Amino acid sequence: MKAMVLAAGQGTRLRPITDAKPKALVPVAGRPMIEYPLLLLRHYGVREIMINLHHLGEQVKKHLGDGSKLDLEISYSEEPELLDTGGGLLKAKPFLHGETFIVINTDALIDLNLATVIDFHKANNAAVTLVLRPDALADQYGSMDIDAEGRICRFLNSKASLGEPSGPTRKVMFTGVQILERKIFEYMDSEASTKFSTTRHTYPRMLGAGEALYGYYFDGFWQDLGTAERIRQAEANLQTGRAKLHFL
C-alpha cells in the first residue's frame, strides 16, 4: 500500500517560524513534525510515500532525501502553485493510481491504529474512509454526520442520496487521516481547474452520487499542530505522559 503525506501548506498560522522554515520541519518534541506521520506509516509497513511540496520545499527534500534514513522510499510532487488537497492528489495520480492508498496531513499528531482503520475500510467496501473525531468545535472547523454503521450521511452542507441513516447520527470532524480507493479520481478528472479541494468539491460530489463514504470514529489522542500554542500543548501532553505514541 502506498501513501501520500500532504506537506505543501505555507504554515501561515506558524509565522514567523515558517518565514524561513517549512511547516513540515517545524520541531515538535524534538522531531520535525513531518516525521510523525512518516513513522506512523512505517510502523504499519507502508514504505512507498509521496510528499507534496510548495513553500521552502527544497529544505524538506534535503532533510528527508530518498527516505532511506527512515527505512522508507520517498518521492516528491512539487507544486510551483498550491493545488489544494484535490489538485495535489490528482497531480500524484500516476503514483497513487491502481490500489488502495492512504493520505495523511503533516500538521496533526495522532495515536492511531492504522491497521484497524484499513480493516474497517475494506470490510465496508468503502470508496473513502475518513478518520473522524468528536469535537465541541466541529461546526467551526467543518462538521459531518455518521450513522451507527459509520456511513457518512452528511458532509458539510451535502447529504447522502441513499436512504435514511442507520440509527442515530453523531457529529464529528476530520482528523487529517484518510483511506482512499482509486474511484476518487473518477470524481476529479472532470474538474475545470487543477486547484480544488477534496472536502469542498470531490467528497460532496461522491456523496451525492451514492458512493460509499465512511467515517472511522476515533476518540484517542489527536492534536492539531497548526499553531505555536497547539504545538506547545502537544509537547506538554507527550512530556507528562498524558499522551503516548505507540509507533515511536
N, C-alpha and C positions, 0 to 999 in steps of 0.2 A: 504494500500500500504506500502511496506517495502522499506528500503533504505540502501545503503552502503556508508560509508564515508571512502575514501582512505587516510590512515594516516601512511603507513608503510615506507615512504621515510626517508632517513637518514639526509636530510637537509644539504647537503654538502655546499650549497651556503650561508648558515647562520652560518657556523663556524666562530669563536669559540663558539658562543652561544650554538650550538647544540652538542658540545662535552659532555656536562653534562645534557642537557635538550632536550627532543624530540621536533621536529619541531612543532608538534601538540599543544604543551603547550607554545610555544613562545608567549609572550603577544603582542596584537595589540589593542591599545586604551583601555588598562585596562582589556582585556579579553584574555584568551588563544585562539589562532587562531582557534582551532577546534570547539569552542563554536558557532562561526558564522554559519557554515553550519548546526549544530545541531539545533540552534534556528530558522533558516530558515525552516527546515523540520518540526519542531514542530508547527510553525505558520500555516502551511498548513495541519495539522492533521496527519502528518507522525510520528509515535512514535516508531515503531519497527525498530531498526537501528543496523546494523553490522559495526564494525570498525576493519579494519585490522591493525596489529601491527608488528613492527620489532625492529627498533632502540629504545632502552630505553622504550619499550612498557609498562613495569610494572608501570612506572610513569603515563602513560595515564590511565591505569586501576585504579590506586589508586585515581587519581583526579576525574574521572567520575563515577567509580563504576558501579552499575547496571543502572545508568541513572536517578534514581528516584528523585534526587535533581533538575533535569531539567524537570521532568514530562515526562521522556522517558523510553523506555525499551531497554537498550543497551547490546549487546553481542559482543564477540571479536573473531576474526580469527587471530591467531598468526602464523607468518611466520618466522621460525628459519632462513631460507634463503629467501631473497627477491624473490618474484614470478612475479614481474611486474604487470601491470594492468590486463591483461588477466588471468594470473595464479592466481592472487588474487581473481578475480571474480569466476573462476572455483572452487577454494577451498571453496568459500562461497555458492556454488550452492545449497546445501541442505537447506540453509536458504532462498535463493532468488528464487529458482525454483518454478514455478507454477502460477505466476502472474506478472503483470507489476511492475517494480521496478525502483528506482532512484539511480543514482550513482553520488557522488559529491566529488571533490578533497578538501582536507583540506586547501591547500595553495592559495586560491583565495577568494576574497571578492566580493560579487555580490548582487545587489539590484534587485532581480528577482521576478516577479510574477509567482510563480511555478504552480499555478492552470491554468494559461493561456497556459503555455508550455504543461502541461498534456492534456489539451483540444485539442491543436494543434496536439499532438502526436496521440490521439485517432481518431480525425477527419480524419487524413490521413492514418489510419490503418497502422502506421509505425512499423517496427521491431526495429528501432533505431531512436531516435531523439536527436541530439546534439545541445546544445545551442551555437550559433556561433556569433562572433562579427567582425566588420570591424577593421582592424589594418594595419597601413602602414608597419609594420614589419612582416606581416603574412607569407611571404615566408621564413623568417628567422626561425620562430618557427614551421612551418608546415602548409601550407595553403590548402584550399579546395574550391570548387566552388559549389554554389547552384543556381538553376534556379528560375524563377519568382514564382513558386509554393512552393519553399523551398526544392525541391528534390536535394539531393547531387548527382552531376553528375561527380565530380572529387574529389577523396580523396587522398591527397599527390600525388603519381605517378600512381594511379589507376583510371580508368574511368569506368562509369556505362556501362553495356552491353545493356541496353534497350533504343533504340531510341535517338532522339535529345533532347536537353534541351528545356524546355518550356520558350521561350522568352530569354532575355539577362541574363547572369550569373553574380554573384557577388563573389569576392574573400573574404574569411573570415577565421577566425581561431577559435579554440576551447576554450571555457571558463572554462571547467572542470566540467560542469553540463550535465547530460545525462539521458534520459528516455529510458528504455530498456524492450524488451519482452523476454520471455524465449527462443525464437527461437535462440537467440545469442549463446546459449550453443550447438546448433547443429553444429556450426562452430568452436567449441573449443574442443570437445571431441576427435577429431582426431589429435590434436596437439601432436607431438612427445615428446615435453618437457612440463613440468608443468610451466616453466618460459617463458612467451611470452607476447607480447603487443597487446592490442586490436587495437590500431591505426596502427601498422605496420603489423599485421598479420590478425586479425579477421575481421575488417571492410573492408579492401581491398578485402578479400575473399567474404564477403557478397555482396559487391558492384558488383563484377564480376559475381556473381550468380543471379543478378537481384533482390535482396531483397530491400525492401522499406526503404532506409536510408534518413532521412530528417534532415534539419537544421533549427532551430528556430532562426531567425535573431534578435539579441539583441543589442541595441545601448545605453543602460543605463549604470549606474555606475558599473564598474568592475575594480578590481585591483589585480594583481598578488602579492603574499606575499612571494615570494621565496628568496628575499634578504633583508638585513637590510635597504637598501635605499628605496626599494619599500614599506616596512612596514612604514617607516617614511612618505612616500608620502601618503599612505592610512590614517595614523593618522592625517596628516595635512588637508586632504580633509574632514575628519569627524569632526575635531575640528572647522574648519572655516565654516562648513555648506555647502561646495561645493558638498558634498555627504551626503546623508541620507539613512539609512537602515530602511525600513518600518516595518521590522519584529521584531525590538527590543522593 
